[in-house]
Amino acid sequence: MKKLFFALACVIGLMTFAGCTQEQIDDIMAQKPTVEFVSGEGLISTNNSFYVDTELNFKVKIAPNAGSNQPLTNFDFSITNLNGNTVYNRKPEFNASAENILDFQFTPTEASTYTVTATVTDQAGKVNVATLVIDIAQPVIEGIGTFTGALNISGHVTTNEVVGYSYDDDYNMENLVTTITLGAIDDNNRVSATIEIDGTPVTLYGTMVNDVITFDEFHFNKSISITVDVTLDLIMNMTGILANDELVLSGTATGSGSATVLVVTVTANYTGDIEGTLTKVVEE
């Protein structure tokens, strides 16, 4: 970890192209204007999941390229659903020659996968785009029951080389607060489920054979800190065994994520095993 930190510090200090890919160098030379989602409490700046009727808050920073200083000419903020229909679109006023922080709010009323796109253009015709994917879930009506407890993922992280150094070590995600609501079983042994891990919900189905539920594959986004903060997009393959009033979980979590520090992109790959025991919530 320390070696990776010093490698990044070296790049920041020297401000050279050492260790950069051709793609990164081309991106710098393109002199595109800046556009990025701002992180902060209550703000969405990475791919995520929420329930229907949750207010989504975004801040977007746009600015002329520091090298070209070309004034901005156009900015568009839009949200489309899974069918490609635009459900939200704004073209706010902005200062063409300075940094702007722009606020947007949207409350989805239907379950879908939404793509959030911020596009900025400058006077030289240079275009830059920032994109997020937001999954909106509709809670399942309880049938079999609701189960709560902690989920653990034990795994390993590796990164690409950054100026000759890389990260290669175990990384565990422990005591992730988890709630699973299981609906009724249909004639095809399919059961609907809402799975909420660490505050992130997803609605899906599972196939139930005897007391074993094999959930459909789903995604879980989790931010980790390995000198730089990286948000992993984890593919979750999970099963649950019903035993009395418990749901015993197991499976695998694999995925990747990246973070850019100036001209250097750190790409992290993760492989882990899932385990956890949830207890049925009994109404008094």
C-alpha positions in Angstrom: 0.0 0.0 0.0 2.8 2.4 0.9 4.6 1.7 -2.4 1.4 2.6 -4.3 1.0 5.8 -2.4 4.6 6.9 -3.1 4.1 6.0 -6.8 1.1 8.3 -7.0 2.9 11.0 -5.1 5.8 10.7 -7.5 3.5 11.2 -10.5 1.8 14.2 -8.8 5.1 15.7 -7.9 6.9 15.3 -11.2 3.8 16.1 -13.3 5.3 14.1 -16.2 3.8 11.5 -18.5 5.9 8.7 -16.9 3.8 5.6 -16.4 0.9 6.9 -18.4 -0.8 4.9 -21.1 -1.2 6.3 -24.6 -4.9 6.7 -24.0 -4.3 8.8 -20.9 -1.8 11.0 -22.8 -4.3 11.4 -25.7 -7.0 12.4 -23.2 -4.7 15.2 -21.8 -3.7 16.4 -25.2 -7.4 16.5 -26.3 -7.9 19.4 -23.8 -11.5 18.6 -23.1 -13.5 20.7 -20.6 -14.0 19.3 -17.1 -17.2 17.6 -16.1 -17.5 15.4 -13.0 -20.0 14.4 -10.3 -19.2 15.9 -6.9 -19.1 13.6 -3.9 -20.4 14.5 -0.5 -23.0 13.6 2.1 -26.3 13.0 0.5 -24.9 13.3 -3.0 -24.7 10.6 -5.7 -21.3 10.4 -7.4 -20.9 6.7 -8.2 -23.2 3.9 -9.6 -25.7 3.0 -6.9 -29.1 1.5 -6.1 -32.1 3.0 -4.2 -35.8 2.4 -3.6 -38.7 3.9 -5.6 -39.7 7.4 -4.5 -36.2 8.2 -3.1 -35.0 11.8 -3.8 -31.7 11.6 -5.7 -29.4 14.6 -5.3 -26.5 15.4 -7.7 -23.9 18.1 -7.9 -22.0 18.4 -11.2 -18.8 20.4 -11.6 -18.0 21.9 -15.0 -15.1 24.1 -16.0 -13.0 25.1 -19.1 -10.0 23.0 -19.7 -7.0 24.4 -17.7 -4.7 24.3 -20.7 -6.9 25.7 -23.5 -9.1 28.0 -21.3 -11.7 27.7 -24.1 -15.1 29.1 -22.8 -17.9 26.6 -22.3 -20.8 26.8 -24.8 -23.2 24.1 -23.8 -24.2 21.9 -20.8 -26.9 19.2 -20.7 -27.9 17.0 -17.7 -30.3 14.2 -18.6 -31.7 10.9 -17.1 -33.0 8.1 -19.2 -34.7 4.8 -18.1 -34.0 1.3 -19.2 -36.1 1.7 -22.3 -34.1 4.8 -23.4 -36.8 7.3 -22.7 -35.7 10.6 -21.2 -37.4 11.2 -17.9 -35.5 14.2 -16.7 -33.6 16.9 -18.7 -32.1 20.3 -17.7 -29.9 22.9 -19.5 -29.1 25.3 -16.7 -27.3 28.7 -17.1 -23.6 28.7 -16.2 -20.5 30.9 -16.2 -18.7 30.1 -19.5 -15.3 31.1 -18.3 -15.2 29.8 -14.7 -15.8 26.7 -12.6 -19.5 25.9 -12.0 -21.1 23.7 -9.4 -24.7 22.8 -10.5 -27.4 21.1 -8.4 -30.0 18.6 -9.6 -32.8 16.6 -7.9 -34.8 13.7 -9.3 -37.3 11.4 -7.6 -38.0 8.2 -9.6 -41.5 6.8 -9.3 -40.9 3.6 -11.2 -38.5 0.7 -10.8 -35.9 0.7 -13.6 -32.2 1.1 -14.4 -31.5 4.8 -15.0 -28.6 6.3 -16.8 -27.5 9.8 -15.6 -25.5 11.8 -18.2 -23.8 15.2 -17.9 -22.4 16.5 -21.1 -20.3 19.7 -21.5 -19.0 21.4 -24.7 -16.6 24.3 -25.2 -16.0 26.9 -27.8 -13.4 24.7 -29.6 -16.0 22.0 -30.0 -14.4 19.7 -27.4 -16.9 17.5 -25.6 -16.7 15.7 -22.3 -19.2 13.3 -20.7 -19.7 11.9 -17.2 -22.1 9.0 -16.7 -23.7 7.2 -13.7 -26.0 4.1 -13.6 -28.6 4.1 -10.9 -30.8 1.0 -10.2 -34.2 1.8 -8.7 -35.9 -1.1 -6.9 -39.6 -1.7 -5.9 -39.8 -3.4 -2.5 -41.2 -7.0 -2.6 -44.3 -7.8 -0.7 -43.4 -10.2 2.1 -44.4 -13.9 1.6 -41.9 -16.3 3.1 -40.6 -13.6 5.4 -38.0 -10.9 6.1 -34.5 -11.9 7.3 -31.9 -9.5 8.8 -28.3 -9.9 9.9 -24.7 -9.3 8.8 -23.0 -10.3 5.5 -19.2 -10.8 5.1 -17.1 -10.9 2.0 -13.6 -12.3 2.3 -11.4 -11.6 -0.7 -8.3 -10.3 -2.4 -7.5 -7.1 -4.3 -5.0 -6.6 -7.1 -4.2 -3.5 -9.1 -2.4 -2.6 -12.3 1.2 -1.3 -12.0 1.6 2.4 -11.3 5.1 3.6 -12.1 6.4 0.1 -11.3 4.3 -0.6 -8.2 1.0 -2.3 -7.6 -1.4 -3.4 -4.7 -1.8 -7.1 -4.1 -3.4 -8.0 -0.7 -6.4 -9.5 1.1 -9.3 -7.2 1.6 -12.4 -8.2 3.7 -15.8 -6.4 3.8 -17.1 -7.3 7.2 -20.5 -6.9 9.0 -22.4 -5.5 6.0 -25.9 -4.9 7.4 -28.2 -7.0 5.2 -32.0 -7.4 4.9 -33.7 -9.9 2.5 -37.4 -9.9 2.0 -38.7 -13.1 0.3 -42.0 -13.0 -1.5 -44.3 -15.9 -2.4 -43.2 -18.9 -4.5 -44.9 -19.3 -7.9 -45.7 -22.4 -9.9 -42.2 -22.5 -11.4 -40.5 -22.5 -7.9 -39.5 -18.9 -8.5 -39.5 -16.5 -5.5 -39.3 -12.7 -5.7 -36.8 -11.0 -3.3 -35.6 -7.6 -2.2 -32.0 -7.8 -1.1 -30.6 -4.7 0.7 -26.9 -4.8 1.5 -25.2 -1.9 3.3 -28.1 0.4 2.4 -28.1 -0.6 -1.3 -31.3 -2.4 -2.5 -32.0 -4.6 -5.5 -35.1 -6.5 -6.4 -34.7 -9.8 -8.2 -35.8 -13.5 -8.3 -34.4 -16.7 -7.1 -35.1 -20.4 -7.8 -36.1 -22.5 -4.8 -35.4 -26.2 -4.7 -36.4 -27.8 -1.3 -34.9 -25.2 1.1 -32.2 -23.8 -1.1 -32.7 -20.5 -3.0 -30.4 -19.7 -5.8 -30.7 -16.0 -6.4 -30.3 -14.5 -9.9 -27.0 -12.8 -10.4 -26.9 -9.1 -9.3 -24.6 -6.2 -8.9 -23.4 -4.6 -5.6 -21.3 -1.4 -5.6 -18.9 -1.0 -2.7 -16.2 1.7 -2.1 -12.9 0.5 -0.7 -9.7 2.4 0.3 -6.4 1.1 -1.0 -4.4 4.3 -0.7 -6.9 5.7 -3.3 -10.7 5.3 -3.0 -12.1 2.9 -5.6 -15.7 1.9 -6.1 -16.0 -1.7 -7.0 -18.8 -3.0 -9.2 -19.2 -6.5 -7.7 -21.1 -9.3 -9.5 -22.8 -11.3 -6.8 -23.7 -15.0 -7.2 -25.4 -16.0 -4.0 -27.5 -18.8 -2.5 -29.5 -19.0 0.7 -30.5 -22.1 2.7 -33.6 -21.8 4.8 -33.2 -23.6 8.2 -35.9 -23.0 10.8 -35.9 -19.2 11.2 -32.5 -18.5 9.6 -31.3 -17.9 6.0 -27.7 -19.0 5.6 -26.0 -17.2 2.7 -22.9 -18.2 0.6 -21.5 -17.5 -2.8 -18.9 -15.4 -4.7 -18.3 -11.7 -5.3 -16.1 -10.7 -8.2 -15.6 -7.3 -9.9 -13.5 -4.3 -10.6 -13.3 -0.5 -10.4 -11.0 2.3 -11.1 -9.9 5.7 -9.9 -7.9 8.4 -11.6 -5.3 10.6 -9.9 -4.3 13.3 -12.3 -3.0 11.4 -15.3 -2.8 8.0 -13.7 -5.7 5.4 -13.6 -5.6 2.8 -10.9 -7.7 -0.3 -11.8 -8.6 -2.7 -9.0 -9.8 -6.3 -9.4 -11.5 -8.1 -6.6 -12.4 -11.8 -5.9 -14.2 -12.8 -2.7 -16.4 -15.4 -0.9 -19.7 -14.5 0.6 -20.9 -15.8 4.0 -23.6 -14.8 6.5 -26.5 -15.9 8.6 -29.7 -13.8 8.7 -32.5 -14.3 11.2 -36.2 -14.1 10.4 -38.0 -11.0 11.7 -40.9 -12.1 13.9 -43.8 -9.7 14.3 -44.9 -9.3 17.9 
